[in-house]
Amino acid sequence: MSKLFHLLTDLALDTKKQSAFINNSSSVMNEVGLSKAEQRAIGSKDSTKIAALFTDKQVPAALTFADPGPDPLPDPDPYPIPDPEPEPEPPSTKISNLTLN
C-alpha cells in the first residue's frame, strides 16, 4: 500500500497523529515520506484531488463467498433482567384538614 493510504488510515484511527497533523501537517507528511504531489493534494483539501492519487491503486476488499454455516456453539440470548422492586413511598409529612378553634 502507498504511504498516503497509510497516513490517511493513521489519521482516521490515531488521535495523537490527528493532533500532530492539525498542528503541523507539513512535518507529518514529510515524516511519512509523501511526494510533493501528494502533499499538494492533501494541502488543497479537495477530495477529488486526493482520490485521484488512488486511481491506479488497487485497494484490497473483503470478499465473502458463502454463508459460513450455523454457529457450532449456539449462544442463547441472555435472560432478561427483572425489574427492580419499586421503592415504598415515604410517609407523607403533609398535614391536611387541620382546623384550629
PALUMMI-268732 format. One line per field, with one value per residue: residue in three letters; x, y, z of N, C-alpha, C in turn. Coordinates in nm, 4 decimals. Layout:
<atoms>
r: ALA_...
n.x: X_...
n.y: Y_...
n.z: Z_...
ca.x: X_...
ca.y: Y_...
ca.z: Z_...
c.x: X_...
c.y: Y_...
c.z: Z_...
</atoms>
This chain:
<atoms>
r: MET_SER_LYS_LEU_PHE_HIS_LEU_LEU_THR_ASP_LEU_ALA_LEU_ASP_THR_LYS_LYS_GLN_SER_ALA_PHE_ILE_ASN_ASN_SER_SER_SER_VAL_MET_ASN_GLU_VAL_GLY_LEU_SER_LYS_ALA_GLU_GLN_ARG_ALA_ILE_GLY_SER_LYS_ASP_SER_THR_LYS_ILE_ALA_ALA_LEU_PHE_THR_ASP_LYS_GLN_VAL_PRO_ALA_ALA_LEU_THR_PHE_ALA_ASP_PRO_GLY_PRO_ASP_PRO_LEU_PRO_ASP_PRO_ASP_PRO_TYR_PRO_ILE_PRO_ASP_PRO_GLU_PRO_GLU_PRO_GLU_PRO_PRO_SER_THR_LYS_ILE_SER_ASN_LEU_THR_LEU_ASN
n.x: 0.0838_0.0278_0.2167_0.0595_-0.1951_-0.1548_-0.1015_-0.3463_-0.5109_-0.3953_-0.4511_-0.7238_-0.7586_-0.5840_-0.5627_-0.3544_-0.1894_-0.3640_-0.3806_-0.1154_-0.1018_-0.2899_-0.1656_0.0835_0.0931_0.2661_0.5111_0.4353_0.3583_0.6036_0.7506_0.6361_0.7013_0.5693_0.5150_0.5763_0.3563_0.1548_0.1507_0.0660_-0.1917_-0.3164_-0.2895_-0.4583_-0.7084_-0.9050_-1.1235_-1.1507_-0.9060_-0.7411_-0.8499_-0.7906_-0.5268_-0.5342_-0.6246_-0.4814_-0.4251_-0.4821_-0.7082_-0.7381_-1.0252_-1.2747_-1.3927_-1.6749_-1.7606_-1.9459_-2.2098_-2.1025_-2.2204_-2.4101_-2.3709_-2.1443_-2.1503_-2.4154_-2.5306_-2.7341_-2.9827_-2.9353_-3.0935_-3.3731_-3.3256_-3.4718_-3.7234_-3.6476_-3.7575_-4.0198_-3.9586_-4.0808_-4.3167_-4.2279_-4.3404_-4.6089_-4.5631_-4.7364_-4.9870_-5.3229_-5.6580_-5.6763_-5.8025_-5.8355_-5.9384
n.y: -0.1188_0.2337_0.5120_0.7326_0.6195_0.4767_0.6908_0.8307_0.6360_0.6115_0.8698_0.8555_0.6824_0.7300_0.9406_1.0959_1.1251_1.2674_1.5073_1.5962_1.6295_1.8312_2.0419_2.0690_1.9969_1.9720_1.8765_1.6235_1.5010_1.5061_1.3445_1.0890_1.0521_1.1487_1.2334_1.5405_1.5984_1.4509_1.5819_1.8362_1.7744_1.6866_1.9217_2.0868_2.0125_1.9051_1.6616_1.5244_1.5587_1.4252_1.1672_1.1096_1.0399_0.7758_0.6375_0.4577_0.2598_-0.0494_-0.1359_-0.3634_-0.5655_-0.6925_-1.0118_-1.2190_-1.5446_-1.7464_-1.8482_-1.9001_-2.1006_-2.2650_-2.1582_-2.3382_-2.3480_-2.2661_-1.9520_-1.8610_-1.6090_-1.3768_-1.4102_-1.2038_-0.9143_-0.8833_-0.6458_-0.3972_-0.4043_-0.1859_0.1127_0.1823_0.4419_0.7404_0.8254_1.0535_1.3949_1.5893_1.7904_1.7665_1.8886_2.0212_2.1847_2.4802_2.5973
n.z: 0.0000_-0.0400_0.0890_0.1358_0.1674_0.4057_0.5779_0.5720_0.6830_0.9376_1.0316_1.0509_1.2605_1.4771_1.7399_1.8396_1.6179_1.4586_1.6014_1.5846_1.3075_1.2663_1.3993_1.2665_0.9674_0.7445_0.8469_0.9401_0.6997_0.5631_0.7318_0.6972_0.4375_0.2037_-0.1400_-0.3229_-0.4863_-0.3617_-0.1159_-0.1977_-0.2875_-0.0503_0.0976_-0.0483_0.0295_-0.1245_-0.2055_-0.4480_-0.5742_-0.3961_-0.4065_-0.6702_-0.6622_-0.5992_-0.8182_-0.9761_-0.8028_-0.6358_-0.4048_-0.1448_-0.0974_0.1218_0.0790_0.0563_0.0167_0.0706_0.2941_0.6208_0.7638_1.0280_1.3692_1.5607_1.8347_1.9935_2.1000_2.3345_2.3836_2.6486_2.9690_3.0462_3.2428_3.5561_3.6557_3.8987_4.2397_4.3292_4.5107_4.8364_4.9011_5.0711_5.4024_5.4277_5.4930_5.4945_5.6320_5.6559_5.6398_5.8896_6.1621_6.3416_6.6554
ca.x: 0.0000_0.1032_0.2408_-0.0567_-0.3025_-0.1229_-0.1179_-0.4896_-0.5623_-0.3490_-0.5246_-0.8607_-0.7631_-0.4914_-0.5901_-0.2274_-0.1463_-0.4549_-0.3400_0.0107_-0.1306_-0.3584_-0.0692_0.1909_0.0680_0.3799_0.6124_0.3823_0.3654_0.7450_0.7936_0.5939_0.7633_0.4799_0.5725_0.5280_0.2213_0.0643_0.1393_-0.0185_-0.3298_-0.3664_-0.2982_-0.5713_-0.8301_-1.0016_-1.1353_-1.1304_-0.7609_-0.6843_-0.8958_-0.7219_-0.3978_-0.5571_-0.6882_-0.4053_-0.4005_-0.5848_-0.7288_-0.7990_-1.1612_-1.3144_-1.4827_-1.7466_-1.8005_-2.0622_-2.2501_-2.0151_-2.2966_-2.4595_-2.2745_-2.1337_-2.1822_-2.5223_-2.5257_-2.8718_-2.9965_-2.9334_-3.2239_-3.3998_-3.3020_-3.6025_-3.7384_-3.6246_-3.8766_-4.0416_-3.9316_-4.2034_-4.3244_-4.2028_-4.4639_-4.6440_-4.5440_-4.8366_-5.0971_-5.4413_-5.7846_-5.6465_-5.8829_-5.7964_-6.0509
ca.y: 0.0000_0.3574_0.5889_0.8191_0.5365_0.4508_0.8155_0.8576_0.5374_0.6530_0.9900_0.8171_0.5975_0.7690_1.0794_1.1690_1.1595_1.3730_1.6304_1.6382_1.6740_1.9604_2.1432_2.0883_1.8937_1.9515_1.7917_1.4866_1.4487_1.4820_1.2331_0.9625_1.0423_1.1762_1.3110_1.6793_1.5952_1.4038_1.6889_1.9426_1.7267_1.6917_2.0629_2.1506_1.9676_1.8710_1.5159_1.4665_1.5544_1.3192_1.0394_1.0878_0.9758_0.6330_0.5796_0.3441_0.1677_-0.1499_-0.1478_-0.4944_-0.5640_-0.8146_-1.0904_-1.3275_-1.6369_-1.8264_-1.8427_-1.9919_-2.2086_-2.2354_-2.1466_-2.4682_-2.3307_-2.1656_-1.8540_-1.8163_-1.4727_-1.3754_-1.3953_-1.0618_-0.8687_-0.8477_-0.5085_-0.3864_-0.3831_-0.0421_0.1608_0.2316_0.5872_0.7876_0.8710_1.1904_1.4923_1.6909_1.7924_1.8098_1.9000_2.0618_2.3010_2.5473_2.6596
ca.z: 0.0000_-0.0513_0.2117_0.1538_0.2215_0.5468_0.6523_0.5872_0.7778_1.0706_1.0724_1.0851_1.3794_1.5839_1.7804_1.8542_1.4820_1.4156_1.6674_1.5241_1.1711_1.2752_1.4423_1.1686_0.8669_0.6543_0.9096_0.9430_0.5637_0.5341_0.8162_0.6374_0.3059_0.0918_-0.2504_-0.3294_-0.5451_-0.2567_-0.0166_-0.2547_-0.2901_0.0880_0.1339_-0.1166_0.0984_-0.2283_-0.2031_-0.5814_-0.5997_-0.3114_-0.4622_-0.7977_-0.6347_-0.5815_-0.9359_-1.0290_-0.6910_-0.6114_-0.2614_-0.1196_-0.0429_0.1912_-0.0045_0.1222_-0.0885_0.1088_0.4342_0.6936_0.8256_1.1625_1.4774_1.6263_1.9760_1.9968_2.2077_2.3589_2.4348_2.7951_3.0325_3.0733_3.3797_3.6138_3.7013_4.0432_4.3222_4.3486_4.6460_4.9008_4.9091_5.2085_5.4689_5.3946_5.6003_5.4699_5.7287_5.5845_5.7143_6.0261_6.1975_6.4648_6.7267
c.x: 0.0877_0.1199_0.1220_-0.1722_-0.2782_-0.1402_-0.2661_-0.5536_-0.5217_-0.4257_-0.6681_-0.8685_-0.6854_-0.5110_-0.4615_-0.1751_-0.2350_-0.4123_-0.2108_-0.0131_-0.1990_-0.2587_0.0385_0.1827_0.1900_0.4872_0.5658_0.3921_0.5098_0.7958_0.7556_0.6454_0.6689_0.5513_0.5148_0.3863_0.1194_0.0431_0.0519_-0.1656_-0.3909_-0.3848_-0.4154_-0.7038_-0.9422_-1.0080_-1.1146_-0.9826_-0.6950_-0.7240_-0.8255_-0.5863_-0.4108_-0.6146_-0.6123_-0.3731_-0.5145_-0.5930_-0.7950_-0.9364_-1.1877_-1.4163_-1.5477_-1.7993_-1.9262_-2.0923_-2.1634_-2.0893_-2.3397_-2.3459_-2.2649_-2.1661_-2.2909_-2.5123_-2.6671_-2.8724_-2.9942_-3.0746_-3.2492_-3.3777_-3.4362_-3.6036_-3.7128_-3.7568_-3.8961_-4.0156_-4.0616_-4.1991_-4.2994_-4.3334_-4.4864_-4.6235_-4.6455_-4.9496_-5.2182_-5.5630_-5.7604_-5.7288_-5.8357_-5.9185_-6.0071
c.y: 0.1243_0.4254_0.6799_0.7409_0.5099_0.5767_0.8444_0.7605_0.5738_0.7749_0.9575_0.7462_0.6499_0.9160_1.1604_1.2129_1.2719_1.5073_1.6846_1.6936_1.8103_2.0707_2.1711_1.9782_1.8675_1.8623_1.6466_1.4249_1.4208_1.3598_1.0976_0.9459_1.0627_1.2575_1.4521_1.6838_1.5496_1.5121_1.8026_1.9001_1.7317_1.8365_2.1343_2.1196_1.9357_1.7190_1.4535_1.4589_1.4429_1.1830_1.0076_1.0203_0.8242_0.5654_0.4600_0.2408_0.0686_-0.1710_-0.2826_-0.4792_-0.6957_-0.8863_-1.1998_-1.4181_-1.7147_-1.8051_-1.9413_-2.1055_-2.1729_-2.2304_-2.2813_-2.4619_-2.2248_-2.0783_-1.8053_-1.6728_-1.4765_-1.3583_-1.2480_-1.0297_-0.8287_-0.7020_-0.5032_-0.3631_-0.2328_-0.0046_0.2095_0.3836_0.6307_0.8340_1.0190_1.2806_1.6050_1.6780_1.8455_1.8105_1.9313_2.1876_2.3544_2.6129_2.7768
c.z: 0.0000_0.0843_0.2411_0.2155_0.3699_0.6315_0.6761_0.6850_0.9203_1.1207_1.1120_1.2191_1.4997_1.6197_1.7985_1.7179_1.4277_1.4735_1.6074_1.3839_1.1720_1.3092_1.3389_1.0631_0.7793_0.7172_0.9166_0.8041_0.5222_0.6093_0.7552_0.4954_0.1889_-0.0148_-0.2473_-0.3874_-0.4411_-0.1512_-0.0679_-0.2544_-0.1509_0.1308_0.0691_-0.0488_0.0001_-0.2402_-0.3407_-0.6159_-0.5183_-0.3673_-0.5931_-0.7776_-0.6213_-0.7064_-0.9916_-0.9204_-0.6798_-0.4605_-0.2352_-0.0557_0.0274_0.1036_0.0786_0.0127_-0.0539_0.2561_0.5115_0.7626_0.9660_1.2640_1.5492_1.7756_1.9868_2.1211_2.2339_2.4089_2.5865_2.8495_3.0590_3.2206_3.4387_3.6584_3.8514_4.1160_4.3409_4.4942_4.7084_4.9083_5.0528_5.2714_5.4407_5.5160_5.5878_5.5733_5.6550_5.6756_5.8626_6.0545_6.3301_6.5266_6.8075
</atoms>
